[in-house]
């Protein structure tokens, strides 16, 4: 289900994505978070999600973790989240490299499951490893539709960034031309934009 956003909001979304790319995360995990029972209320979903993120950040902050997310509605109106877990220092990973994905995935699912009364399903809450690039940005923008004439205030933020300072300190600001190029590629011809799968998992670390 499309999410109507303003050009200003999309520009901010694009800048954040380009900032992440510029910061060159050492390790990026993509996590899908789905509720075991349908949740249609955006505010209720965000309350649970915010509690989840705060817990994750409190535990992993010393490991230089930043978190980006996109909130989406499926065709039936139910809400789910796509989350980017971004680690920037190989020496500060919370688990040994050979077990990083397995142990991190176990912990993240356990935290989400605890907030859903133990009813979360592994298959609907997958964690995968990727490189963060423009394919990632395109994937997360697939449900966004730009409408500058819309004055309706969003029920909740459809995307966001936690521990943003970590990314800002490691990146350079994208130019106006760079942001425009991404906007024109992703949004100028929405009828031609087709959803793509997240890029194939990579083996080993970047």
C-alpha positions in Angstrom: 0.0 0.0 0.0 1.6 3.4 -1.0 2.6 6.0 1.5 2.0 9.6 0.5 4.9 11.9 1.4 6.0 15.4 0.5 9.0 16.3 -1.7 10.6 17.7 1.5 10.3 14.4 3.3 11.6 12.4 0.4 14.6 14.7 0.1 15.4 14.1 3.7 14.9 10.4 3.2 17.3 10.4 0.2 19.9 12.5 2.0 19.9 10.0 4.9 20.3 7.1 2.6 23.2 8.8 0.7 24.8 9.7 4.1 24.7 6.0 5.1 26.3 5.0 1.9 29.0 7.7 2.4 29.7 6.5 5.9 30.5 3.0 4.5 29.1 0.6 7.2 31.3 -2.3 7.9 28.3 -4.6 8.3 24.7 -4.1 7.4 21.8 -6.4 8.4 18.3 -6.0 7.0 15.6 -7.1 9.4 11.9 -7.5 8.6 9.6 -7.1 11.7 6.1 -8.4 11.4 3.4 -8.7 14.1 2.0 -12.2 14.8 -1.5 -10.7 14.7 -2.6 -8.0 12.2 -1.9 -4.5 13.5 -3.7 -1.7 11.6 -3.1 1.2 14.0 0.1 3.0 13.1 0.5 4.6 16.5 0.1 1.3 18.3 2.6 -0.3 16.0 5.1 2.5 16.5 4.8 2.2 20.3 5.9 -1.4 20.2 8.6 -0.7 17.6 10.1 2.3 19.5 10.3 0.1 22.7 12.1 -2.5 20.6 14.6 -0.1 19.1 15.4 1.6 22.4 16.2 -1.7 23.9 18.5 -2.7 21.0 20.3 0.6 21.0 20.8 0.6 24.8 22.5 -2.8 24.5 24.5 -2.3 21.3 25.4 1.4 21.5 28.9 0.8 22.6 29.3 -1.4 19.5 28.8 1.6 17.3 25.4 0.6 16.0 23.1 2.9 14.0 19.5 2.0 13.0 17.4 3.1 10.1 13.8 2.0 9.5 10.9 2.2 7.1 7.3 1.6 8.2 5.0 0.0 5.5 1.5 -1.1 5.1 0.7 -4.2 3.2 -2.2 -4.4 0.7 -4.5 -5.6 3.6 -3.5 -2.6 5.6 -1.4 -4.4 8.2 1.8 -2.7 9.3 5.3 -4.1 9.3 8.8 -2.6 9.5 12.0 -2.9 7.6 15.0 -2.2 9.7 18.7 -1.5 8.8 21.2 -2.5 11.5 24.5 -0.7 10.7 27.8 -1.5 12.3 30.8 0.6 11.6 33.8 -0.8 13.5 35.1 -4.4 12.9 36.9 -4.2 16.2 33.7 -3.3 18.1 31.4 -6.1 16.8 29.4 -7.6 19.7 30.0 -11.2 18.6 32.9 -13.0 16.9 32.8 -12.6 13.1 32.1 -16.3 12.4 29.0 -16.2 14.6 28.0 -12.5 14.1 24.9 -13.0 12.0 23.6 -16.1 13.8 24.0 -14.6 17.3 22.8 -11.2 16.4 19.8 -12.7 14.6 19.0 -14.8 17.6 19.1 -11.8 20.0 17.0 -9.5 17.7 14.3 -12.1 17.2 14.3 -12.8 21.0 13.7 -9.1 21.7 10.9 -8.7 19.2 9.3 -12.0 20.3 9.3 -10.8 23.9 7.3 -7.7 22.9 4.8 -9.9 21.1 4.0 -12.3 23.9 6.2 -15.0 22.4 4.1 -15.4 19.3 6.4 -14.0 16.6 7.2 -16.3 13.7 10.8 -16.7 12.5 9.8 -16.9 8.8 8.0 -13.5 9.0 10.9 -11.9 10.8 14.0 -12.7 8.7 17.4 -11.1 9.2 19.8 -11.0 6.2 23.2 -9.6 5.4 23.8 -7.1 2.5 25.8 -4.2 1.2 24.1 -0.9 1.7 23.9 0.9 -1.7 21.4 2.5 -4.1 19.6 -0.8 -4.5 18.9 -0.7 -0.8 17.6 2.8 -1.0 15.4 1.9 -3.9 14.0 -1.0 -2.1 13.0 1.1 1.0 11.5 3.8 -1.2 9.3 1.4 -3.2 6.1 2.3 -1.2 6.7 6.1 -1.1 4.6 8.3 -3.4 5.4 12.0 -3.7 2.5 14.4 -3.5 3.5 18.0 -2.6 -0.2 19.1 -2.7 -1.0 16.8 0.2 -1.4 18.7 3.5 -2.5 15.7 5.6 -0.2 15.1 8.5 1.2 11.6 8.6 -0.2 9.4 11.4 3.4 8.4 12.3 6.8 8.9 10.7 7.1 6.4 7.8 10.9 6.3 8.2 13.6 7.3 10.6 17.2 7.1 11.8 18.5 6.3 15.3 22.1 7.3 16.4 22.3 9.6 13.5 25.3 11.4 14.9 27.4 8.3 14.3 26.5 8.4 10.6 27.0 12.2 10.2 30.4 12.0 11.8 31.5 9.4 9.2 29.9 10.8 6.1 29.9 13.8 3.8 26.8 15.7 2.8 25.5 14.8 -0.6 25.3 17.6 -3.2 22.0 18.9 -4.5 22.8 17.3 -7.8 23.3 13.9 -6.2 20.0 14.1 -4.4 18.2 15.2 -7.5 19.7 12.3 -9.5 18.4 9.9 -7.0 15.0 11.6 -6.9 14.7 11.6 -10.7 15.7 7.9 -10.8 13.3 6.7 -8.1 10.3 9.1 -8.1 10.1 11.1 -11.4 8.3 8.3 -13.2 6.5 6.3 -10.5 4.5 4.3 -13.1 7.8 2.8 -14.4 9.3 2.1 -11.0 9.1 -1.6 -10.2 9.8 -3.1 -6.8 13.1 -5.0 -6.7 14.4 -7.6 -4.3 17.1 -6.7 -1.9 20.4 -7.6 -3.5 21.8 -11.1 -3.1 23.3 -11.9 0.3 27.0 -11.5 0.4 29.4 -14.0 1.9 31.8 -12.6 4.5 32.1 -9.0 5.5 32.6 -5.9 3.3 
